[in-house]
């Protein structure tokens, strides 16, 4: 429903052209390989603060359509209820992606909690990808917290989940594939973020 500023599109292009490491800096894991391997995740929590920028026109449209509201009035998607719905939806979808990678990880004996705070959601619409381009992007910071003491053991900060999506006329084909059951753009970006976290946690 809302066009993303050209600047954000240029940043996305930078990520794609140069690679994530060239445009972002991910904080290193401060735990030793042995301590990392010994982690046992007991819970996953995803927080989305009210100030987190969320551009996700397809989810906005779904929200409005389900309530029989007009899709052409931007104010309806900007109400506190609508924004809370988007935050809850983004949190549940990223949590699902993180739980997927945690479930396939060998578990150690030290109980820890994973607390993720989302800092950006940018899911470009079909119209935007046809006209100016753009790829789905999710940003978050994750704290690995000792379940007993509450101490933060290490932090996954500065990472970006980004996955390519159809551009130009291919955006229409991508949209049709999603309608037929393919992973939607948010899930692609969330999976990219979760996969990056999994790699960051892997003992080296």
Secondary structure, DSSP 8 states (H G I E B T S, - for coil): -----HHHHHHHHHHHHH-HHHH-------S-HHHHHTEEEEEEEEEEEEEEEEEEHHHHHHHHHHTT--SS-GGGGGSHHHHHHHHHHHHHHHHHHHHHHHHTS---SEEEEEEEEEEEEEE--HHHHHHT---EEEEEEEEEEETTT--EEEEEEEEEEEE----TTHHHHHHHHHHTT---HHHHHHHHHHHHHHHHHS--
